[in-house]
């Protein structure tokens, strides 16, 4: 039997889905508690949140489209810019390793994903992406920092790609940009074919609320608006996101802990002789060897749940560990050291 969604791993530290390990701002819970019965029984109103997001991202409100998680934004962008135009030979470009919704959205609209193989060390493969652009290219998916490697794409390389494919929509997924790197948002005015994707799931601890944002010039957003369903954000999520935006102290404090947690994970991997990649996101990709499943199970037995990335041929022998609250990272390192010691004894 196939059941929708990820299974609950059970008790312990959830370090497998890049969630905020400290939860959300207390203001979010307060805002949810203030909801009235009519907030639930009537259809939600979006304008106040659209304006708040526009102010937060320093863009015009007509450049903002709220989506049910960034996943919906990715899918609707493909529907609006490919399926709606009925381009029978459309292609997308997907640099690897990649977030699953990119090839999934491509398949959903009947397009062909042109997959770009990774370079050693997961350095972004700019020249290979440029060489893959053809008149059939309708979308290019660029993830910075990349999931699962944590590697950044420079603003210069993003610009080169956007300029090289004026017939395509370049979707720059910045789901983890709050943890490191420069946002492309200040460059949007010069690039009418770019959409920037942001989310409140990661840094703001609202994964359960499912609120994402697509930001772009109105011409790039219009086809996506045309296919996005009305009332796609629920009233509870709207109240939660408004409260999260109002708490200006929460994000910097958590981002600081994430940065320190990454350093502690690097140091632990150095001590244990495990290969890893320095990350600009809230996770670290670590290579543990051939017996990844046994390694993941051993960590789970110690109530530390990490992501098995070995099923992806571009990340063989790897696990991904969320870097969050320092207390949680210390517990994860202790479990990691225990598992490595047990395997070597």
N, C-alpha and C positions, 0 to 999 in steps of 0.2 A: 504494500500500500504506500502510495506517495502522498505525503502531507506537506502542505504549503509552508514555506518559511524555514528559518534555521531552528534546529532543536535547542531547547534549554540545556546548557551543559551541566546544570546542577549547582550545588553549593560551591563557593570558592570565588577566587578573583577572576573576573571576566576580562581577560587580556587578549581576546581573540577577534574582536570586531572593531577595534580602534575607538571604542566609546570613551567618554569622559569618565574616568574611574572615580572621580570625586562627586559625580552627580551634577545637578543643575544649581543655579543660584537660588538661595532661599526665597528671593523675591518672586520666583516663578511659582513656587508652591503657594505663596500668599495670594498671588493673583488668581490661581485656580480656585482657591477656597472662596474667593469673593464672587465667583460666578453665580448668577441668579438662574432661576428655573427658565426664564424667557431666553437666556443666552443659549440654552440647550434646545429649546423647543422652536426657535426661529432660525432661519437661514443666516449664516455669518456674513458680516460686512467687512470688506477688505481695505477700503481706502486709507484708514488711519495707519494700518500696518505697512501698506505700500509707501506712504509718506515717511514713516519712521525708518524703513529700510533704505529709502533713497537718501535720507539725511545721514544715516549711518555709513553708507557706502560712498557718499559724496557724489551722487548722480541725480539726474532728473527723475521724477516719479514715472514719467512715460518710458523710462529705460528699465523699469523693474517689472518682472513677472514672477509672482509667487507660485511655487509648485509643491506637490505633495512629496516632499523629499527631493533631493537633486536627481534621484533616479527617474522620477516622472519627467523632470525637465529634459533629461538626456533623451528619453523616449519620444517626448512630444516635439523636441527639436528635429529628430529624424523624421517623424511623421509629417511635420509642417514643411520641412525643406526638401524631403525626398518623396514620400508617398503622395503628398498633396499635389506635387508637380507631375506625378506619374512618369518619372524618369525611369525607363525600363532597363537601362544599362548603368545605373548609378553605382558608384563605388564610394566607400569611406576608407580613410586611412587610420589604422590603429597601431601605434607603436607599442611594442611588447617589452616587459609584461604590462598587462592592462587590466583595468577595472571591468568586470564581467558585463555590466550594462552597455558598454560600447559595442562589442560584437553582437550582443543580444538585440539591441535597438536596430543595428544594421540588418540583421536577419528578419526582424519584425516587419521592416518596410520593403523587404525583397531586394535589398541592395547586396553588393559583394564587399566584404571586408578585405582590404589589402593590408596584411599584417607585416609590420616591420620588425625584423628580428633584433634583439638587443645586442649592444656592443659589450666587450669585456668591461667589467666594473659597472655596468649599467649606465655608463655615460650616455646622455641623450643623443640619439642618432639623427641629428638635424639633416645632414646631407642625404641620408637614405630617404627621409620623409620628402625632401624637396624633389628627389629623383622619381618618387612614386606618384607625384601629382600629374594627372592627365586631364583632358577635357571631361572625362567621366567622373572625376572627383567631385562629390557633392558635400561631403562633410569630412573634417579632420578632427580627431579627438586627441587633445593634448592635456595631460594630467601633471600638474606641478603644485606641490611635491607629488611625485609619483607614488601610487599605491600598487605594489607593496614595497618598493625599494627606498622611498623617501628622497629620491634624487630630484633636483630642481631643473627646470628649463629656463635659460636666461631670457630676459625681456627682448634682447636682440634677436635670439633665435625664434622666439614667438612672432616677432615682427616680420622677419624674413619669410616665415611660412605663410603668414596671413597675406603678405603682399604677393607671394608667388601663386596664390590660389584665389583670385578675386571672384571666380565663379562658384566657390565653395563657402560653406559656413565653417568657421574654425571655432570649435567649442573648447574653451580653456577651462578645465575643471580645477578649481582652486579650493577643493573641499578642506584641505589641510593648511592653507596659506597662513592662517593665524599663528602657526607654530614655527614658521620660518620662510624666508623668501619675500620677493616683492610682488605685489599684486599688479595685474595688467590693467586694472581699471583706469588709471590716469591716461592710458594710451587709446582708450576706446574711441575718442572723438576722431581719431585718424584712421580707424579701421571699421568701416560699415559692415564688414562680413564676419565680425567676431562676436561671439557670445561668451560671457564669463559666467561660470556656474559657482555658486556658493551654497553653503549649507549651515544650518544651526544644530546639526546632529553631533558634531565632533567637539569643537572648542566650547560651545555653549551648553553641552550636556542635554540636548533636547532630542536625542535619537528616537525616543518613543513618541514624539510629537509629529515627526515627519514634515518638516518645513525646509524647503529649499528655495533658491532664488536664481533666476536667469536674468542677467544684466547685459544690455546691448543697445545699440541704436534702434529706434523704432522700426526702421525698415527690416532689420534682422529679426526683431521680435514679432512683427505682425503675423507671419505665417505660423508661428508657434502659438500665439494668442488664439488664432483662428481654430485650432484643433484642441486646445486645452479645455477640459470640461469645467463648467461653472461650479462654484462652491467646492473646489478641490481641497481647500484648507478648512479644517473644522474650528469651531468657536473656542474650544479649549486650547488648541494649538496657537490660535491668534493671540489669546490672552497671555499664554506662556511666552511667546516670542516677544511681545511688547515688553513684558517684565524683564526678560533677559537683556534686551537692548538698553533698558533704563539703568541696569546695574553696571556701571563703568569700571568697577574694581574687580569683578569676578574673573574676567578673561585674562588680564595681565597677571594676576596671581597664579592662575592655573597654568598659563603658558610658561611662567618661570619654573614651576615644578616639573613640567614636561621637559624643558631644556636640561635641567639638572638630572632628571631620571634617565635621559638618553646618555649623558656622560657616565652615569653609574653603570648602565648596561654595557657601554663600550669597555669600561674598565674590567667588568666581570668577564666579558668575552675574552679580553686580552689575557687575564689570569688563567682562564680555562682553555685557551688555545682554540677558540671558536672563531671562524671567519664571520665578519659582519660588514654592513655598509653604513657609513655615517648618514644620518637622516635629518631632513628638515621638517619632518612630520611628527606625529605623536606615537610613533612605533619604530621598531628597529627590526630589520630583516637579518636573521642569523642562520648560518649554515651549520647544521648539527651532524650531517652525515647520512648514510644510507638508511639507517633504521629510524626514520622520522616518526612513523606511527607509534613505535614503541616508546620513543622519546616523549611524544605528546601525551601518550597514555600515562607514562610515569609522572609527568608534571601534573596531569589531571588528578592522579591518585593523591598528590600533595595539595590538591585544591587550587591549582593554578592552571587556568585554561588559556592556551595559546592557539594560534592559527597554523594549521598544517598547509604549507604552500608547495609541498613537493609534488602534488598532482599536476601542477603547471610545469611543463617541460622547460620553461625559461627560468625557473627557480628551483632546480633540483636540490634535494636534501635540505630544504630551508623551512624554518618556522618564522612567524612574525609575532613579535611581542609588543603589546601596547605599552607605551611609556606615559605614565600619568602621575598620580599622587605619589610622593616619595615613599611613604609608608608601604604602599602596594608594590612599588618597584623593588624595595628592599626585600619584601617577602618573596617576590618572584626570583630575585637573584639567589636567595637562600635555597629555594627549591631547585633552581638550575644547577647550583653547585652540588647539591645532594645527588641529583640524577647523574651528572657527569662523573662524580666520584664513584657512584654505584656501578656505572658501566665500565669504569676502568679498573675496578677492584677484582 
